[in-house]
Amino acid sequence: MATTPAAAEIAFGTAAPSFDLPATDGRRYTLDDIAGPNGTVIVFICNHCPYVKAVIERLVEDAGTLLAEGIGFAAICSNDAKSHPADSFDKMREFAAEHGFTFPYLHDESQAVARDYGAVCTPDFFGVDAARKLRYRGRLDAGRNGPLPPGARRELLEAMRAIAAARDPGEQTPSIGCSIKWKAA
């Protein structure tokens, strides 16, 4: 069932939560490691979600564009791999390779980072400015579970360019996707 954030869990202007997570490339990354001089995008995704699968090519393309413009980018999978084996760390490696990720794909096994950000669905996008303050919580674009409609804006890309230029990122439409698969309490 699709879910969408009701409201930002962390307020705009709040410092982005830090992290130290393993990645599919064999390294560990912190927020400082991935942060770009013009801002950073953190997106919570998983391998099996049809909403992620529908946008993954555009996500990878926009990530490449943003990285070239000095905006850091990382994806994080926080799903419980026991209940959803398609989201295991090994499957994350395969997913990243299959889709040509040029950015770190991080594993949040404890789910602490997803909780710190208030992430609720996949995909769930967070954009921070150069000072690492939250400025964007929205979607990639209007193509939520299919192709981008003709004439639709590239919302994340445009918002991050505005943030990099110290401008207001404008209207933000919440993302929609599969709920994060939380571990049993």
Backbone as CSV, one residue per row, in Angstrom:
resi,resn,N_x,N_y,N_z,CA_x,CA_y,CA_z,C_x,C_y,C_z
1,MET,0.840,-1.175,0.000,0.000,0.000,0.000,0.886,1.239,0.000
2,ALA,0.515,2.216,-0.784,1.288,3.449,-0.885,1.109,4.296,0.360
3,THR,2.176,4.984,0.707,2.131,5.909,1.829,2.847,7.181,1.423
4,THR,2.544,8.245,2.135,3.177,9.532,1.860,3.429,10.229,3.194
5,PRO,4.490,11.020,3.307,4.733,11.741,4.558,3.597,12.713,4.861
6,ALA,3.144,12.733,6.095,2.096,13.675,6.495,2.671,15.076,6.615
7,ALA,3.845,15.185,7.163,4.528,16.468,7.334,5.985,16.150,7.630
8,ALA,6.837,17.141,7.413,8.259,16.929,7.684,8.459,16.578,9.151
9,GLU,9.166,15.494,9.395,9.468,15.075,10.760,10.518,15.993,11.377
10,ILE,11.435,16.457,10.545,12.403,17.440,11.009,12.096,18.738,10.269
11,ALA,12.112,19.817,11.005,11.705,21.113,10.451,12.750,21.662,9.492
12,PHE,12.277,22.401,8.495,13.192,23.067,7.587,14.097,23.994,8.397
13,GLY,15.367,24.013,8.039,16.350,24.799,8.770,17.066,23.997,9.846
14,THR,16.560,22.801,10.142,17.188,21.922,11.125,18.413,21.254,10.502
15,ALA,19.429,21.049,11.309,20.626,20.365,10.820,20.279,18.943,10.406
16,ALA,20.791,18.528,9.252,20.582,17.161,8.781,21.246,16.191,9.747
17,PRO,20.542,15.141,10.134,21.150,14.147,11.024,22.379,13.504,10.379
18,SER,23.410,13.327,11.178,24.625,12.695,10.668,24.444,11.177,10.680
19,PHE,25.345,10.495,10.014,25.310,9.032,9.972,26.682,8.511,9.605
20,ASP,26.863,7.229,9.774,28.073,6.506,9.383,27.597,5.111,8.992
21,LEU,27.496,4.858,7.678,26.869,3.633,7.194,27.739,2.926,6.160
22,PRO,27.615,1.592,6.087,28.314,0.850,5.036,27.604,1.019,3.696
23,ALA,28.398,0.966,2.623,27.857,1.125,1.277,28.128,-0.117,0.441
24,THR,27.397,-0.209,-0.645,27.528,-1.355,-1.539,28.884,-1.407,-2.232
25,ASP,29.644,-0.321,-2.200,30.979,-0.316,-2.816,32.072,-0.768,-1.858
26,GLY,31.684,-1.223,-0.646,32.650,-1.737,0.318,33.206,-0.703,1.283
27,ARG,32.834,0.554,1.103,33.304,1.621,1.993,32.227,1.973,3.002
28,ARG,32.587,2.823,3.945,31.638,3.429,4.872,31.589,4.915,4.542
29,TYR,30.415,5.509,4.712,30.247,6.926,4.413,29.534,7.631,5.562
30,THR,29.982,8.862,5.792,29.300,9.755,6.721,28.620,10.841,5.892
31,LEU,27.792,11.623,6.535,27.188,12.757,5.839,28.276,13.677,5.299
32,ASP,29.320,13.897,6.085,30.429,14.752,5.624,31.087,14.195,4.362
33,ASP,31.177,12.862,4.260,31.802,12.239,3.092,31.016,12.491,1.808
34,ILE,29.705,12.497,1.905,28.897,12.621,0.691,28.458,14.052,0.401
35,ALA,28.580,14.931,1.383,28.105,16.306,1.215,28.860,17.010,0.090
36,GLY,28.107,17.723,-0.736,28.707,18.513,-1.804,28.851,19.958,-1.374
37,PRO,29.694,20.715,-2.026,29.874,22.118,-1.658,28.612,22.958,-1.888
38,ASN,27.684,22.460,-2.715,26.463,23.212,-3.019,25.199,22.590,-2.436
39,GLY,25.360,21.563,-1.610,24.208,20.907,-1.006,24.307,19.396,-1.160
40,THR,23.293,18.718,-0.656,23.303,17.258,-0.639,21.881,16.733,-0.690
41,VAL,21.717,15.617,-1.385,20.443,14.898,-1.398,20.641,13.553,-0.715
42,ILE,19.725,13.233,0.195,19.645,11.917,0.812,18.285,11.360,0.405
43,VAL,18.270,10.207,-0.235,16.996,9.589,-0.622,16.919,8.184,-0.032
44,PHE,15.814,7.913,0.603,15.555,6.584,1.146,14.837,5.788,0.059
45,ILE,15.448,4.658,-0.337,14.892,3.798,-1.374,14.987,2.353,-0.904
46,CYS,14.489,1.454,-1.719,14.734,0.029,-1.532,14.726,-0.604,-2.911
47,ASN,15.026,-1.880,-2.964,15.162,-2.566,-4.244,13.839,-3.052,-4.817
48,HIS,12.895,-3.392,-3.963,11.691,-4.083,-4.438,10.499,-3.161,-4.698
49,CYS,10.513,-1.939,-4.232,9.355,-1.046,-4.299,9.024,-0.668,-5.746
50,PRO,7.775,-0.858,-6.174,7.415,-0.470,-7.546,7.537,1.035,-7.793
51,TYR,7.398,1.852,-6.767,7.551,3.303,-6.931,9.010,3.656,-7.203
52,VAL,9.926,2.982,-6.512,11.358,3.193,-6.765,11.700,2.695,-8.161
53,LYS,11.232,1.502,-8.501,11.533,0.936,-9.817,11.028,1.839,-10.942
54,ALA,9.898,2.498,-10.720,9.315,3.367,-11.753,10.153,4.610,-12.014
55,VAL,10.892,5.078,-11.005,11.653,6.332,-11.161,13.160,6.138,-11.165
56,ILE,13.647,4.907,-11.023,15.076,4.707,-10.783,15.948,5.256,-11.909
57,GLU,15.539,5.119,-13.158,16.372,5.651,-14.244,16.465,7.170,-14.166
58,ARG,15.347,7.834,-13.881,15.363,9.301,-13.753,16.130,9.718,-12.500
59,LEU,16.002,8.954,-11.425,16.726,9.252,-10.190,18.229,9.203,-10.452
60,VAL,18.698,8.153,-11.113,20.130,8.017,-11.406,20.586,9.148,-12.336
61,GLU,19.773,9.488,-13.329,20.122,10.575,-14.249,20.222,11.909,-13.510
62,ASP,19.220,12.213,-12.685,19.244,13.483,-11.949,20.370,13.509,-10.920
63,ALA,20.667,12.371,-10.306,21.791,12.306,-9.369,23.089,12.668,-10.088
64,GLY,23.293,12.130,-11.282,24.493,12.449,-12.054,24.592,13.924,-12.377
65,THR,23.459,14.524,-12.735,23.425,15.958,-13.030,23.787,16.764,-11.790
66,LEU,23.172,16.416,-10.659,23.430,17.148,-9.418,24.870,16.969,-8.945
67,LEU,25.384,15.759,-9.038,26.779,15.528,-8.645,27.723,16.400,-9.470
68,ALA,27.450,16.521,-10.759,28.289,17.356,-11.641,28.189,18.834,-11.277
69,GLU,27.118,19.215,-10.580,26.922,20.610,-10.171,27.331,20.847,-8.711
70,GLY,28.066,19.908,-8.131,28.574,20.094,-6.770,27.565,19.798,-5.677
71,ILE,26.560,19.010,-5.991,25.561,18.624,-4.994,25.739,17.138,-4.714
72,GLY,26.083,16.808,-3.475,26.295,15.424,-3.095,25.003,14.630,-3.162
73,PHE,25.131,13.311,-3.257,23.952,12.464,-3.409,24.248,11.099,-2.810
74,ALA,23.293,10.566,-2.063,23.396,9.198,-1.549,22.004,8.627,-1.389
75,ALA,21.895,7.322,-1.585,20.657,6.594,-1.341,20.862,5.699,-0.130
76,ILE,19.803,5.514,0.637,19.866,4.685,1.842,18.711,3.691,1.808
77,CYS,19.018,2.435,2.074,17.989,1.408,2.236,17.911,1.081,3.720
78,SER,16.716,1.279,4.283,16.503,1.029,5.711,15.529,-0.121,5.968
79,ASN,15.069,-0.773,4.918,14.084,-1.840,5.101,14.645,-3.026,5.861
80,ASP,13.762,-3.700,6.580,14.099,-4.928,7.295,14.310,-6.036,6.269
81,ALA,15.538,-6.482,6.108,15.857,-7.499,5.111,15.362,-8.883,5.517
82,LYS,15.087,-9.085,6.800,14.543,-10.392,7.215,13.131,-10.571,6.672
83,SER,12.319,-9.543,6.770,10.952,-9.646,6.261,10.881,-9.390,4.755
84,HIS,11.889,-8.721,4.203,11.932,-8.398,2.776,13.326,-8.713,2.220
85,PRO,13.602,-9.995,1.962,14.941,-10.405,1.508,15.420,-9.727,0.228
86,ALA,14.496,-9.225,-0.587,14.906,-8.515,-1.809,15.652,-7.228,-1.486
87,ASP,15.605,-6.798,-0.231,16.291,-5.580,0.188,17.540,-5.867,1.017
88,SER,18.051,-7.096,0.941,19.273,-7.453,1.667,20.458,-6.674,1.109
89,PHE,21.531,-6.642,1.877,22.729,-5.919,1.450,23.278,-6.481,0.137
90,ASP,23.291,-7.811,-0.013,23.758,-8.406,-1.273,22.879,-7.979,-2.442
91,LYS,21.571,-7.942,-2.228,20.644,-7.520,-3.287,20.800,-6.023,-3.574
92,MET,21.160,-5.245,-2.558,21.439,-3.822,-2.768,22.615,-3.658,-3.730
93,ARG,23.660,-4.466,-3.531,24.827,-4.405,-4.426,24.403,-4.671,-5.874
94,GLU,23.577,-5.708,-6.057,23.104,-6.052,-7.398,22.277,-4.908,-8.000
95,PHE,21.402,-4.331,-7.204,20.525,-3.248,-7.657,21.357,-2.032,-8.085
96,ALA,22.346,-1.676,-7.277,23.210,-0.532,-7.594,23.978,-0.772,-8.891
97,ALA,24.504,-1.979,-9.064,25.247,-2.302,-10.281,24.325,-2.326,-11.498
98,GLU,23.158,-2.929,-11.348,22.208,-3.035,-12.452,21.768,-1.671,-12.974
99,HIS,21.653,-0.712,-12.062,21.159,0.607,-12.447,22.260,1.660,-12.588
100,GLY,23.506,1.256,-12.467,24.623,2.157,-12.707,24.730,3.305,-11.719
101,PHE,24.547,3.011,-10.435,24.652,4.061,-9.421,26.040,4.688,-9.464
102,THR,26.085,6.007,-9.499,27.345,6.750,-9.439,27.473,7.452,-8.094
103,PHE,26.679,7.034,-7.143,26.600,7.610,-5.810,26.532,6.466,-4.810
104,PRO,26.871,6.720,-3.556,26.828,5.659,-2.553,25.404,5.169,-2.294
105,TYR,25.275,3.847,-2.154,24.022,3.209,-1.760,24.304,2.596,-0.386
106,LEU,23.714,3.183,0.628,24.044,2.890,2.021,23.019,1.968,2.679
107,HIS,23.506,1.163,3.602,22.661,0.201,4.312,22.456,0.655,5.755
108,ASP,21.216,0.951,6.085,20.818,1.395,7.426,20.157,0.221,8.148
109,GLU,20.964,-0.785,8.478,20.430,-2.012,9.070,19.687,-1.754,10.378
110,SER,20.167,-0.838,11.196,19.523,-0.554,12.484,18.250,0.282,12.324
111,GLN,18.086,0.893,11.182,16.972,1.788,10.863,17.026,3.115,11.630
112,ALA,18.115,3.359,12.328,18.259,4.584,13.118,18.292,5.830,12.244
113,VAL,18.931,5.744,11.086,19.036,6.921,10.228,17.662,7.271,9.648
114,ALA,16.910,6.272,9.235,15.549,6.531,8.734,14.707,7.182,9.825
115,ARG,14.843,6.718,11.045,14.093,7.314,12.164,14.557,8.755,12.417
116,ASP,15.876,8.978,12.370,16.402,10.324,12.600,15.875,11.321,11.566
117,TYR,15.746,10.879,10.324,15.249,11.752,9.263,13.723,11.825,9.232
118,GLY,13.064,10.864,9.864,11.609,10.808,9.780,11.141,10.267,8.448
119,ALA,11.973,9.462,7.804,11.603,8.865,6.523,10.439,7.900,6.748
120,VAL,9.515,7.878,5.789,8.359,6.994,5.937,8.112,6.120,4.719
121,CYS,8.646,6.513,3.554,8.345,5.738,2.353,9.574,5.652,1.459
122,THR,9.434,4.816,0.431,10.472,4.703,-0.583,9.825,4.987,-1.929
123,PRO,10.325,6.006,-2.630,11.438,6.895,-2.275,10.971,8.062,-1.403
124,ASP,11.863,8.571,-0.585,11.612,9.735,0.273,12.860,10.609,0.184
125,PHE,12.724,11.809,-0.378,13.857,12.687,-0.705,14.036,13.809,0.314
126,PHE,15.277,14.017,0.726,15.650,15.097,1.644,16.785,15.881,0.998
127,GLY,16.616,17.196,0.875,17.650,18.057,0.317,18.157,19.012,1.374
128,VAL,19.470,19.110,1.481,20.070,20.014,2.457,20.985,20.994,1.737
129,ASP,21.155,22.155,2.336,22.000,23.181,1.725,23.464,22.947,2.091
130,ALA,24.320,23.851,1.673,25.759,23.707,1.920,26.100,23.718,3.404
131,ALA,25.243,24.338,4.214,25.446,24.358,5.671,24.830,23.142,6.341
132,ARG,24.344,22.203,5.530,23.741,20.942,5.982,22.447,21.138,6.773
133,LYS,21.676,22.141,6.358,20.355,22.409,6.943,19.284,21.896,5.979
134,LEU,18.264,21.245,6.522,17.192,20.703,5.698,16.436,21.826,4.996
135,ARG,16.317,21.706,3.670,15.611,22.717,2.873,14.578,22.112,1.938
136,TYR,14.638,20.783,1.704,13.712,20.146,0.775,13.273,18.802,1.323
137,ARG,11.980,18.549,1.243,11.401,17.231,1.551,10.279,17.043,0.552
138,GLY,10.541,16.278,-0.467,9.541,16.131,-1.507,9.785,14.929,-2.379
139,ARG,9.344,15.054,-3.608,9.438,13.945,-4.551,10.438,14.271,-5.656
140,LEU,10.759,13.255,-6.430,11.647,13.434,-7.570,10.952,14.281,-8.635
141,ASP,9.736,13.885,-8.978,8.957,14.571,-10.003,7.537,14.015,-9.977
142,ALA,6.721,14.425,-10.917,5.317,14.009,-10.960,5.125,12.621,-11.554
143,GLY,6.178,11.941,-11.921,6.079,10.615,-12.514,5.979,9.506,-11.492
144,ARG,5.511,9.788,-10.351,5.474,8.920,-9.173,5.585,7.416,-9.433
145,ASN,4.713,6.841,-10.244,4.798,5.394,-10.470,4.738,5.053,-11.959
146,GLY,5.238,5.967,-12.759,5.282,5.762,-14.197,6.175,6.788,-14.851
147,PRO,6.078,6.885,-16.173,6.907,7.863,-16.888,6.566,9.298,-16.480
148,LEU,7.505,10.169,-16.685,7.294,11.586,-16.391,6.270,12.138,-17.376
149,PRO,5.181,12.731,-16.878,4.185,13.297,-17.792,4.804,14.412,-18.648
150,PRO,4.324,14.582,-19.885,4.852,15.646,-20.745,4.741,17.011,-20.066
151,GLY,5.816,17.764,-20.144,5.834,19.112,-19.585,5.999,19.179,-18.072
152,ALA,6.127,18.036,-17.399,6.263,18.039,-15.935,7.633,18.575,-15.531
153,ARG,7.643,19.242,-14.397,8.890,19.787,-13.844,9.746,18.664,-13.251
154,ARG,11.025,18.878,-13.244,11.967,17.987,-12.553,12.168,18.598,-11.162
155,GLU,11.248,18.304,-10.269,11.111,19.012,-9.000,12.347,18.952,-8.115
156,LEU,12.902,17.782,-7.893,14.091,17.676,-7.043,15.248,18.446,-7.669
157,LEU,15.480,18.235,-8.939,16.577,18.906,-9.630,16.443,20.428,-9.525
158,GLU,15.252,20.944,-9.806,15.026,22.386,-9.737,15.176,22.914,-8.312
159,ALA,14.648,22.175,-7.338,14.748,22.611,-5.940,16.205,22.658,-5.482
160,MET,16.979,21.638,-5.839,18.375,21.609,-5.395,19.202,22.685,-6.094
161,ARG,18.874,22.996,-7.321,19.566,24.105,-7.995,19.241,25.426,-7.305
162,ALA,18.001,25.601,-6.893,17.622,26.816,-6.163,18.352,26.874,-4.826
163,ILE,18.395,25.770,-4.117,19.085,25.710,-2.824,20.573,26.035,-3.004
164,ALA,21.192,25.492,-4.043,22.611,25.759,-4.311,22.853,27.235,-4.568
165,ALA,21.854,27.916,-5.125,21.972,29.348,-5.422,21.437,30.211,-4.280
166,ALA,21.190,29.583,-3.121,20.684,30.275,-1.926,19.322,30.928,-2.183
167,ARG,18.497,30.261,-2.997,17.136,30.726,-3.247,16.141,29.764,-2.599
168,ASP,14.915,30.215,-2.477,13.830,29.374,-1.957,13.578,28.235,-2.942
169,PRO,13.516,27.000,-2.456,13.295,25.879,-3.370,11.874,25.798,-3.921
170,GLY,10.980,26.617,-3.416,9.617,26.639,-3.939,8.734,25.562,-3.344
171,GLU,7.577,25.394,-3.970,6.586,24.434,-3.494,7.146,23.014,-3.496
172,GLN,6.799,22.267,-2.456,7.302,20.904,-2.312,6.132,19.944,-2.155
173,THR,6.047,19.007,-3.075,4.997,18.001,-3.046,5.565,16.751,-2.383
174,PRO,4.886,16.216,-1.371,5.406,15.018,-0.706,5.575,13.851,-1.675
175,SER,6.548,13.037,-1.388,6.765,11.824,-2.153,5.667,10.827,-1.806
176,ILE,5.545,9.804,-2.612,4.628,8.704,-2.337,5.368,7.423,-2.686
177,GLY,5.115,6.378,-1.932,5.785,5.114,-2.221,5.393,4.068,-1.200
178,CYS,6.123,2.989,-1.222,5.885,1.906,-0.263,6.394,2.352,1.111
179,SER,5.724,1.913,2.139,6.180,2.255,3.497,7.527,1.584,3.761
180,ILE,8.329,2.220,4.590,9.564,1.576,5.039,9.154,0.362,5.855
181,LYS,9.845,-0.729,5.616,9.530,-1.993,6.293,10.308,-2.045,7.610
182,TRP,9.621,-1.627,8.680,10.240,-1.533,9.999,10.374,-2.910,10.638
183,LYS,11.400,-3.070,11.414,11.591,-4.296,12.180,10.534,-4.382,13.270
184,ALA,10.186,-5.599,13.629,9.231,-5.797,14.717,9.817,-5.242,16.009
185,ALA,8.969,-4.634,16.798,9.434,-4.013,18.058,9.847,-5.052,19.073
